[in-house]
Amino acid sequence: MKKMKKLGALILSLCMVLTVSAGCGGDTSSGEADGEETYTFQVGHVVTTDHSYHLGLQKFAELLSEKSDGRITLEIFPSGQLGNESDLTEGVVMGTVDMALINSGNLASFTDVYSLFDLPYLFRDEEHARSVITGEIGQECLDALEPLGIKGLANWEAGFFCIWNNQRPIETPEDVQGLRIRANNNPIHIAAYQALGVAPVTMGWSEVYSAIQNGTVDGVSVAITSMYTANIQEVAPYISTSSEFYVTAPLIMNAGRFNSLPEDIQNIILEAAAEATEYQIQTNGDQVNEFLQNLEDEGYEITHPDQEAFRDACWDSVYDQFAEQIGADRIAAVQNDY
């Protein structure tokens, strides 16, 4: 019901936006060059320009230009210039943002389809996770966004979420008990942390560094690439590879905008997104290895907790709460068919 109310509110907002747009007149996102129509799209994300998200979007932009003979231009807005991930998601739904690259957990307010990927310790390793998000299940999730007004172009990789904190090294589930950890505003993530004895605190990504610095929270759990490029290690020097969640990053586009395009342009966008996916996932994996090595070289303490012990501490509780919502058959398919 809450999701339907939120969607209804967005639809009403969209109607207002369209009314204003009609009054203003003109479409600045397309034009003509040498007799052929040209297209300009804007895409937003919330991390820095040295993150695999941004590098992947640069590759996407190159591929779009190359495959369209220069007819398609992609303008990239990093570091939350177009808003936080909730803003970006709502902007894509409303049509005020063409494209966005977001953490899949931010779709929880709109649909349950990506909740499958929010379960703790669902995947055996990166290879397992990547085979799912780029396979049939991943495509089903992208397709299921269409009724929301979102065209799912591809599932990119945020990676495994790991806890970094300023209180103590993390080796066992007991070590995280009582920690105040910034978490995504996602009911499954919150339930998993509570099962582990963590006190989850939700806030925007841009607030995290200062929140750790001033003692509002003890640490944070997101992907290693996001934490390292934001220098979180400066305020949360106890580094762990706890890997409680593997999070995908859907590359999404306003469905109305996509569907209004000529078929050849649609095909170019989908082909370029697929090729850029391979690049982004490889780049992300390379960055994780590079950043962990950098941290070790810089003298930070890195622990590698027993993930099976963490899974045992939270899986049953979270599964019992959310299996019906997600679909026990979907969970079993991920665990057994890949």
N, C-alpha and C positions, 0 to 999 in steps of 0.2 A: 504494500500500500504506500509506504514512504517513497519507494522508487517511482510509483505512478504519479504521486503528487509532485515530485521533483520534476519529472518529465513533463507534466502538465504545465508547470510554471515556466519551464524552458520554452515550451511551444508558444505560450502566451508572449514571452519575451521576444521570441523569434518573429512573431507577427508584428510586434512594435518595431523591431529592427527593419523588417522588410518595408513597413510603411514609411519610415524615415528615409530608407535608401531610395524608395521610389520617388519621394519628394525631391531628393538631392539630384537624382538623375545621373547617368553616365556609369560606365564600368571600367575602372582603372586596372582591372586584372587581365585584360586582353587588348589586342591591337592588331595592326597589320604591318608587315614588312615584306617588301618585294612581292606584294600581291597575296601573301599567305598570312593567315591569322597567327598571331603570337600570343603566348600565355605566360602570365607571371603569377606565381603562387608564393604565399608566405607560410613558413613553418616555424613553430616555436618549441623550445625545450627549456629546462630549468638549470642545466649544469653548465660547466665552463667549456671553453673552446678547445681544451686539450683532452676532453672526455671522448670516449668512443662514440657516444651519441652524436656529438658534433662532427667528428671525423666521418662517421657513417653518412650523415646528412650531406656533407661536402661531396662524398662519393656519389650519393643519390643525385645531387645537383649536376655533377659532371655527366653522369649517365643520361639524365633527362635532356641536357643540352646536346650531347653527342647523338643520341638516338633520334632527336627531333630536328637535327640540323640547325640548332640554335633557336628554334621556335619556342622552346619552353625554358623559362628562367625560374629558379627557385631561390627565394631570399630567406636566409636562415637568421633567426632571432634567438640567441642563446641567453643563458643566465636569468631566465624569468622575465625577459623584456616584455613579453606579451602576457605575463601573469604567471601565477603558480600552476601546478598541474591540474588542480580542480578548475581554475579559470580557463585553462587551455581546453580541457575536455568540454566544458560548457560552451566555450567559444566555437568549437568545432560543431557541436550539436546545433547551435544557433546560427551558424554560418558567418560569424564575425571573425573567425580564424579559419584559414583554408586547411591547414594541416598541423598536426602536433605529434610529438614523440613523448609518450608518457609512461610512467610506471603503471602496470596493469592493475595494481591495487586501487588506483584512483577511479576505476570503473565500477567499483562495488556499490556506489550510490545510484548507479544507473541500471545495472544488470548483474545477474548472478553467474553469467556464463564463464567469466574469467576467475571465479572463486576457486575453481579446481586448482589453479596454480598457487593459491594462497596457503594451501595446507602445509604444515611444517614437515620437513624431512620426507617429502613425497618422492623425490628423485634420488636415485642411487649416486649419480655423479653428473658432471656437465654433459657428457655424451648422451646420457639417458634424457636429460632435460631438453637438450637441443633437438633430439630426434622427435620429441613430442611437440614442441612449439612450432617446428617447421613441417610437421606431418599432418595427417588427416585431422587429428583433434585440434591442432592449432588453427587449421583452416576453418573448421566448424566454428571456432570461437570468433574468428574474424567475420565470417558470414553472419553470425548472430547479432552483430552490431547494426546491421542495416536498418531494422525497424526503429532504431533510436535516432536515425538520421546520420549515422556514421558509416563511412566506407572504410573497412579494415584493409589496409594495403599490405601489411606484413607484421610478423612478430619478431622484434629484435630482442637483444639480450641486455637486461640490467645485471643479472648474475645472482650469485648467492649472497644473501644478507648475512652479515657478521657483526657481532657486538664488539664495539670499541668503547672503553670507559676509562675514567680517571681514578678509580677506587682500588682495583686489584686485578691480578691476572685471572683469566678464566680457563679452568681445566675441566671442571665437573659441573653438573647442573646446580649443585649447592653453591657454587661461586657466583651465580647470577641472582640468587635470592636476595630480595630487598633493594636491588639496583633500580634506580629511576632511569628508564631508557626511552629515548624518543622513538616512537613507533609510527608507522603509517596509520591514518584514520581508517582502519580496516578491521571489521569485527573478528575475522578469523585470526589475523595477526595478534590482535589484542587478547583474544582468548588463549592463544598459544603462550604468550608471555605470562599471562596470569597463571596458567597451569604450571609454568616454570618458577613461579614466585617472584617474577619481575613486576615492577610497577610501571606500566606503559604510560607514556605522556605523548599526546599528539600535538604537533605544531608544524608550521610550514618549514620547508627545507632551508630557506634563507635565514631562519631564526636559530638554527641548531648550534652553530659555532658559539655564538654569544650565550646561548642557554647553558651550554656545558661550562663555558668560561665563568659565568656568574653563579653557577651552582643550582640552577633551576632543574637540570637533569644531570645524571652522572655519566651519561654516554648516549650512544645512538647505534642503531642497527640498520644499515642500508648496504648497498653494494660497495665493494672495496674501491672500485674505480671512482665512485662518487665521493667517498670519504677522503681518499688520497688527494684528488684534485681540488678538494675544498680545504685541505690542510687540517682535517679533523684530528690527526695524530698530534698536533701541537697542544690540544686541550684534552685529548683522550688517549694517553700514551700506552695504555694496555691494549694491545692489538690481539684479536682472536680471529680464527677462521671457523667460527661456530656454525655457519652455513645453515641456519634454521629455515630459511625460505629461499627458493629459487624464483626469481621474479622476471617475467618477460616484459618487454617494452613495446606495446603496439604502436605502429606508425599508422595514424588515422587521418582521415580526410572527411570534410563535409560531404555527405552523400549526394545532396542536391547539386553541389558544384561538380562533383565527379560525373554524375549522370547526365549533366548538361553538355558535357564535352563530346566532341566527335569520337567515334570508335577508335580511330587510329591513335588519338592522343590518350585515350583511356588505356589502350594496350601498351603504349610506351611507358606510362606511369607504372603500370603493374609489372612490366618487365624490368624496369629500372629499380623498382622497390625490391624485387626478388634478388637481383644481382647485388644490390647494396646490402641486403641482409647477410649474405655470405661474408662480405667484407667487414661489416660491423661486428658480427659474432666473433670472427677470427681476431679482429683488432681488440675487442673487449677481453678475450682470453689472454692475448699477449700482454695487454696492459696489467691485468691482475698479477701475472707472474713477474712482470717488470717492477710493479709498485711494491710487491711484497719483498722482492730482493732489495729494492732501494731502502725500505724501512729497516730491514735487517742490517744493511750496510751502515745506516745512520744510527744504529745502536738501540733501536726500539725492541722491546720484548714482544715476541710473537708466540702465542700458544695455539696449539692445534687440538681442541677438545675432542673427546670421544663422542662422535655424533650419534652413535647408537644409544648411548646413555641419555643424551638429550631427547632423542626420539621417544624412548621408553617413558620419559618423564612427562611428555605432553600429548603424544599421538592419540591415545584412547579417549582422553577427555575432549579433544578438539573433534575427532572423528564422530563421536557420539552426538555432539552438538550440531554438526554441519553436514553429515553424510546424506541426509534426506534432501536437504536444500541443493547440494551439489550434484547428487546422483551417485549412489554406491557403484553402479555399473561403470560410470565414467572413471571413478577412482580406480576400480579394479582394472580397467582397460590400460590406464597409465602404468600401473604396477606390473601387469602381466603380459601386455601385448607389445612392449617396446624393449 
